[in-house]
Amino acid sequence: MKSNKILSSVLTAALLLSVGATSALAIGGASGPVSYKAAGKLGAIAMNPYKVAPLTAVIMNGGYNVTDVKVTVKGKEGGGIDIKYAPSDNAVRLHGGIPVWGLYPEYQNTVEVSYKRNGEAMSETYKIYGPAVYMPGPGNNQVGTLPKANVVKMDPKFKDRLYFVNHIIRASTPDSGQAVWNHPVGGAMEWDNEPYNWVIDANGDIRWYMKADEIRDPSNIYEKGNMMGFQQTKDGAMLFGMGQRYMKYDLMGREIFDRRLPLSYIDFSHHIEQTPKGTYLIRVASADAKRRDGKNVRSVRDVIIEVDESGKVVDEWKIYDILDPYRDNNVLAMDQGAVCLNVDASLAGQTTNKESLEDPNAAFGDVAGVGLGRNWAHINSVNYDPADDSIVLSVRHQGAAVKIGRDHKIKWILGSHEGWGEKFKPYLLQPVDSKGNKIVCESEGSKCPGYLSDKGGFDWTWTQHTAYVVPQKSKPGKTALTVFDNGDSRGMEQPALPTMKYSRAVEYIIDEKKMTVEQVWEYGKDRGFDWYSPITSVVEYQPARDTMFIYSATAGLGKFLIGEGDTEPILNEIEDGTQNVKVEIRFTGMGGSIGYRALPIDINQAFK
């Protein structure tokens, strides 16, 4: 009897629930997913919406039409710096709401926004926590997650500056160098180290970083490699590459494209840039090249390609067919302790010899040497000159900047005259002073009046980086060019003491009709060994601020190589044409990383 009552009660309850549910459906009641709760007057907050930039967020539009947005990410109490930007209506539509960029890590950020919601003006304040920075590191001898940016000098007019920094872990990690190219042999694929990519404000505080393991996969040879060559394009996005790929992401972490190199080419590194025509110039190497002795090899850092927006190859420059891959003067003079990212303190101050370079059985691959299949050129930048549709290369291991036309013919060579064959001599630039008088350089043209002098004067660039045309300062027939003169092999030799080495940021004016070159400005020589960067680094004119931006990216590495210190990169902005330092930031606690490049970024450009 008792069991019948229980059964009757259960059936009655089930019937009531069924009727209730039917009634709810009939009147449009809730069944299925429950709508999210808004964080403010719009929608929910999506943290790190694209998985690549953890210090970003989107305040979702909540189904409203959101326009006329302004954002301020407030600086920390006690002198923090506000980041202000006005994302366009298109940017708001793209990201599904208000993009928030520049959160401090491990901090509850105050974010002020104003906007129109369905035409009605509104403003509100959000509290958004930025998570801690996580970067894969070597662990051993690491003192922090990222290097510390110490602000030495900051002109008040530069307090709105944001600097993107690109470092690469120097210390060996278990997933680096797992593979090399074979059949044909050679190339530079074995370079595969974790990147540190982040943005600091003018206080040196971290305001953005890239979670690169969302892009890289060291277990896949087509998704590994050193991330390098970052440039901010006109649309505000970041263009860069790694190994067998080149890619473009916006500063919210959204992928625009991520492409494998065309199959004829391998081993991107160092430099990629977009031309005014919308094409991309990329420093690569040949996937299969025929040597004069009949051997097939993969070449090393000596090919430039141009691709269009769809990735189609529209031109190529095989530099091993244009220059002389057997010119060995500068290679013989280089310090083997620091050859690009290959840093070996046991070889500091040592040079190689002609017998080793000319050994027909010497290994192919990314080794300093001569001939196709070895690192005879080490091109570390390619820059487009719109004045005559040409490219300018920094050919590090030749100690020269070289301009080459669309016809693949040399226009000029800026570098020591020593060791060039007869067919190249007509292209060697003649140094002149400010009055056009010829400057005589001794030792077959390698030692000029500015060689190891503290009184100025002309000098060539040595194992240089970033030979960039300055269109704003060029005139018809006269090209303004900036170069970071690293300074190794200066005068085609190693100095008596390593502490005599120095680096320079230098500007030249090249008269392409008279085939002359005048040095018009330099910075860094008087800072000596402390500012010396044996490898990497950049100098680039900033027209909006009328400054030279300089990153001496391996300052201190010279001290490390002789056991007297560690790498402490130095970032500067210098008033153009002067020695007036507007900005100086010194990085310490490198955490096993090595500096490559840095650049100012424009956050408003990123949200056009």
N, C-alpha and C positions, 0 to 999 in steps of 0.2 A: 504493500500500500504506500509506504513511504517512498519507494523508488518511483512509483507512478506520479506522485506529486512533484518530485524533482524533475522528472522528464517533462511534465507539463509546464513547469516554470521555465525550463530551458527553451522549449519550443516557443513559448510566449515571448520571451526576450528576443529570440532570433527573429520572430515575426515583426516585433516593434523596430528592431534595428534595420530590417529590410525596408519597412515602410518609411522610416526616417531617411534612409539613404536615397530611396526613390524620390521622396519629397524634396530632399536637398538638390538632387540632380535637376528636378523639374523647375526649381526656382533659381538655378545657376549657382548653387552653393559650392563650397570648396570640396574638391575631390582631386587627388593627384598632388603634384609639387606645390609647395607653399612659396609664395613670392618672397624674395630676399628683403631684408630690412635695410633701408637707406642709412648711410653713415652720416648724412647731413641733409641738405635740401635736394640732393640729386640721387645718385645710386650708391652701390657698395664701392669699397676701395679694393682694387686689384693690385697686389704687390708683385713686382717683377713680372709684368704681364708676358714678356717674351722669353723669360728664363735666362737671359744673357746679362742683364744689368740689374743686380739685386737692389741697388739704391735708387730705383725708380718705382713709380706707381701710377695708376690711372684712377681718378675719381670718376666712376662710370656715369654716363649721362642720365641713367635712370628712366630712359624713355622720353626724356624731354629734348627739345631743340635747344642746344647750348651754343651760344655765340659770344663774341666780344670778350674773350677770356684774358685775364691778366693773373699771373701767378707770382708770389713771393715766397721762397723758402727762406725763412728767417735764420739769420746767423745765431750761433750759440751766444748765450749770455756772457758778457765780459769781453766783447770785442769781436764776436763772430761776424762773418760777412754774409749779407743777404744776397741771394741769387734771384734776379728778377727777369722775367721774360713774358712775352705776349704771344702764345701760340695762335696761329691763324685758325679760322673756322674750318679750313680743310684739315689741319692737323688734329683738331678736336674730333672731326668725323673719322679720320684715319684710325685714331686710337680708341674710339668708342667713349670718349669722355675727355676730362682735363688731364693732360700728361703732367706728372710731377717728377721733376728731375733735380738732383742735387741734394738728396737727403744725407745728413751725417750718419755714419754707421754707429751702432750701439748708442742710440740717442733718440729721445722722443722729440721729433722735429715739429716745429710750428709752421704750418703752411697756410698762407692767406691767399684766397682766391676771390676774384670778382668776375661776374659774367652776366649774361642775360639768359634767363630761362623762359623759353617761349615768348621772348620779347621783353620780359620783366627784369629790370636790373636787380641783381642780388650780390651780396658779398657774405663770406663766412670764413671761419678759421677751423682748420683740422689739426689734430695731433696725430702724427704718423711716425711710428717707430721704424728706424732704419736698422736692419740686422747687422751683426758683426761681419767683417770682411773675412772671407775664406779664400785662400789661394794655395794650390799645391806647391810645396816648397821642398828644398833638399833636407830640411831638418838639421843636419849637421852644421854647426857654427851659425845657425840662423838666430837672430836676436829679435825679430819682429815679423809680422805677417807681410808688411810692405816696408820699403825704405822710408825713413823719416825725412820730411822736407823741412829744413831749417831756414827760415827767412832771415837773410843777412841784411838786405836792403830792399825797401819797397816804396817807391815814390807814390805819394797819395793818389796821383792821377792814374795809377795802375792797379788800384785796389779792386777793380771789377774784373781783373784778368782771371781766366781759367786756363790751366795748362794740362794738356794731355801728355802722359809720359809712357814710353814703351821701353821696357826692360826685358831681358831674357835671362833665365837662370843659367849661370855659368857653371855651377857645380853639376856633376853628373847625377842624373836620376835614373832609376831602374828602367824606365820606359823610353829612354833616349838612345839613339844610335843602334837600333835593333836590326837595321837592314841597310844594305848597300846595293847599288845597281850592278847587274851582270848581264852579259849578252845583249848589247855590247857593255863593256866594263866602263867604269868611271863615274862622272857626275858628283853631286853633292847631297844626295838624299840622306846620308847619315846624320845630317844636322837636324835634330829634333829635340828641342828643349822647351820646357814650360815657359809661357810668357807672363809677364806682369804688365797689364795695361790698366792705367787708372788716371783720374783727373784730380788735381789739387786746386784749391783757390789761392788767393794772394796771401793768406795766412799759413799756407802749407797744409791745410786740412783736407782730408780725403772727402770728395763729394760724388764720386762715381768710380766704379771699377767693372771690368769685364769678367764674367764667369766663363772663361775660355773653354772649359771642358764640355760646354754645350756645343762647341763648334769643332774642337779637336778630338781625334781618336787615335792615340799612338799605336793601336793595334792594326790600323788600316793604313797602308803606305800612301793612299790617296787622300787621307784626312789627317796627316801629321806634318810636322815641319815648324820652323821658327816663324812666328807671326812678326811681320816687319812691314815697313813702308807705309805707315799710316798717313793719310792725307784727308783733310776735310774738304769735300767737294762743294760746289756752289749751292747744291740743294741741302747742305748741312750735314750730310751723312759721312760716314767714315769708310774710306777705301783702303784696302790692305790685302795682303796675301800671305800664304804659308805653303811651303813645299810644292805640291802639285796643284794648288788651287789659288784662285784670286776671288775676292769677295767684297761685298758692300753691305754694311749694316747701318741703321740709323742709331742715334744716341740713346734711344729707348730700348735698343737691343733687337729691333725688328729686322729680319733678314730681307734685303732687297734683291741680292743674288749671291750665290755661292757656287762657283763653277770650277770644274776641272780644267787645267790647261789644255789647249789643243794638242792632239796626240803627237805632233812633230816636236814638242818642246817639253822640257822638264825643269824642275828645281828653281821655282821662283824664290827670290830673296831680295832684300834691300829696298827695292823701289818700284812703285807703280804710281801713275798719275793720269788724270783726265785732261785731255787737250780741250781748247776752246771749241773744237769741232764735235766734241762729245765722244771721241774715241779714247781708248786707253793705251798708254805706253807701258810695257811690262818688261822688266829685266828677267830673262830666263836663260836657258841653255839648250843646246841641240840634243834631241833624244837619240840621234844616230848620225854621226859625222864621219866622213872618210878622210883619213890622214894621208899625207904624201907617201908614206911607206905602205899604204894599202890596208892598214888596220882600221877597223871600225870601232869608234869610241863614243861615249857620251861626253859632251864638252862641259866646261865649267865656267859659269858666270860671264858669258861672253856673247850673248845674243839678245837683241832687242826685238820685240814684236809690237805691232799695233793692231788692236782688235776693235771692232765696232760694238755698238750697244747690244747686239745679239750674240757677240762672242766670235764672230767671223773674223779671221785673220785678213787684214787689208794691206799689211806690209811687214817686212822683216829686214833687219840689219844683222848679218853674220859678221861680227866684228873681227873674227879670226881671218876673214877674207879681205878685210879693209885695212887693218893695222898689221903689224909684224909680230906674230906670237912667239918669235924666237929672239926678240930684243930682250936681253937679260940684265942690263945695267942696274936697273932699280931693284929687281928681284934679288940680285947678288948683294945689295947694300942693306936689305931690310933686316930688322931685328926679328929673329925667328921665335922669340919669346911671346910675341903678340902679333899674330897674323889674323886679322879679323877676330872672330870669336874664339879662335884656337889659341888660348892663353896657356903657356907652359913656362913657369918660372925657371925650370931647369935649363931652358934654352935662352934665357934673357941675355941680351947683348951679343949673342952669337949670330953669325951670318952663314949662309950656305956657300957652296963653292961651284965653280964652273963644271967640274967633273961630275958632280951629282946632278946638275941640271941637264947635262948633255948625255947622261947614261941612257942608252936606248931601252934598257930593261927597268928603268925607274917606274914606280907605280903610277897608274893613271888615277885620276880622281881629284878631290879638293886638296891638293898639295901644291905649295908654292913651287912653280917650275916653269918650263917653257914648252911651247908646242901644243897643238890641239889635243885636248884631253886632260890638260893640267891647268892649274890656276895661274895662268900667265897674265890675265887682265884684271880680274876681280872688279868688275864694273859695279859701283855701288850707288850710282844715281843716273837717271836719264831724264832730261828736262827739255820740254818743247819750246822752241823759239818761234813765235807767231810771225815775226818780222819777215822771215824767209822760208818758213815751213821746214825748219831743220831741227835736229836734235843735238843736245850738248851732253856729253858723257863725262863722268868722273871715272877714269880708268886707274884705279888705285895702284896696281902692281906695275904700271908703267909710269907712275908719278906724273900724270898728265890729265888735263881737261881737253877734250877733243870735240870739235863741231863737225857734224856730218850732214850732208844735204839729203833731200828726198831722192836724189839720183844715186845715193849710197857712196858719194865721193867726199873726201875730206875737204873741209873749208879752212880749218886752222888747227894747230896743235899748240896748246899752252903748257910748256914744260921744258925741262932741261934739254939742250940740244945734243947732249951726249948719247951716242949709240944708235941714232936713227940712220937708216939706209938712205941712199941717194934719192930714191923716189919720194921720200917723205920730207926732205930738207926744204922744198919750196913752201911747205905749209907751217914751218916752225916760226912762231911769232918772235919778233925782235923787241926786247925791252927798251923803253925810252923813258926819259924823265918828263916832268910837267911842261917843259919847253919843246919837247919833241926830239931832244938830243939822244943819240944812241948810248945805251948803257952796255959796257963791256963786262961779260961774265967769264971768269977764268975756269980752269980745269975742264976744258972741252965744253964750256957753257953751263957747268953745274953750280959754280960758286959765284954768286952775284954780290954786289956791294952790301946787300942786306943780310947776307949769310952770317949767322951767329953774331949779329951786330945789335947793340942796344941803342943805336942812333938812327934807326929806320933804314930807308933805302929799299931797293927792289929785291924781291926774292921770288922764286918759283913756289909752287905748292908741292908737297911731298906726302905720298901715301894718303892723299886727300879724300874728303867726302863732300858730297852735295855741291856740285858745280851748277849753280842756278843763275839763269838769266834774270835780270831785273828790268822788265819792260818799262816800268815807270821812269827809269833813269837812263834808258837807251835812246839813241837817236838813229836816224837812217845811216847805215854804214858804220855805226859805233855801238858796240854791245857792252852794256854794264854786266859784270859777272861777279857773283859772290862765291867763295869757296871756303870750306873748313880745311885749313892746311894742318893736318895732324902733326907732321914734322919728323916722322921717322924717316931715316935714310937721307936726311937733309944734307945737301952738298954731295950726294951719292956716296955717303960713308956713315959709319957709326962714330959718334964723338968720342973724345978721350975719356970722358966721364959721362955716365948716363944722366946725371943731374944737369947736364948742359942742354938737354933737350927741351923744346918748347913747342907749343901749338899756337896757331893764329886763326882768327877770322879775318879774311882779306877780301878786298874789292878791287877789281881791275876794270879798266876801260880798254876795249879792243877795237882798234881801227882796222876794219876788214879790208879796206882798200890799200892802205899802206902796209898792212900785215905787221902792225906794231901793237905792243901792250904796255899800258901804264898802270902802275900800282897807285891807287888813289886813297886807300885807307887800310888800316890793319888794327887789330885789337888782340891782346893776349900775350904778345912777346915779352912784355915787361913783367908778366906774372910768372914766367919761368916754369920750372918743373912742377910746381903745385897745380898749375892749370893745364899741364900737358896731358893730352889724350892720345895715346898711341893708336887707338882704333875708334871706329864709329864716330858719332857726333854730327852736328848740323849747324849751318848759319843760313838765315833767310830774312830778307828785307820785309818789314811790315808796313805797308803804305798807310794804313789807317792811323798808325801811331808814329810814323816816321822814325822807326827804330830798326836796329839789327837784332833779331832774335838769335841767340846762340845757346846751344847745349853742348858743353864740353863733357860728353857723356861718359868718358872713362878717365876723368881727372883723378889722379891718385893711383891709377893702375901702374904707372911707372915706378912709384914708390913700392907698391906691392911686389913688383917683379924683382926688386933688389932687397926685399925683406924689411922695408922701412915704413910701411904704412898699408893702407887699404884704399880701394876705389871709393871716391866721394865725388860724384858728378856735380857740375856747377852749371846752373841755368842763369843766363843773363839777358837783359834787354838793354841795349846801348843806344843813346841818342845818335841818330845817323850822322856820320862824318866826324864824330868826336870820340873822346874817351869817357864821356859822362855816363856812368852806370845808373840806370833807372831802377833796375831790378837785379837782385842776386839771391838765388836760393841754392843751398847746398844740401845734397842728399847723403845721409849717413845710415848705418845699419843696413847694408845692402842685401842681407839675407841670401847670399850666394848668387845674386843677380849681377848682370852687367848692363850698363846703360847703352841703349841704341840711339833713339831719337826722342825728341819732345816737340810739341808745337802748341801755340795758343789756339784755343777753339772759341767759336762764336755760338753761344747757346741760342740766341734769337734766330740765327741762320738755320739752326737745327729744327726749328718749329715753324718754318714759313708755311 
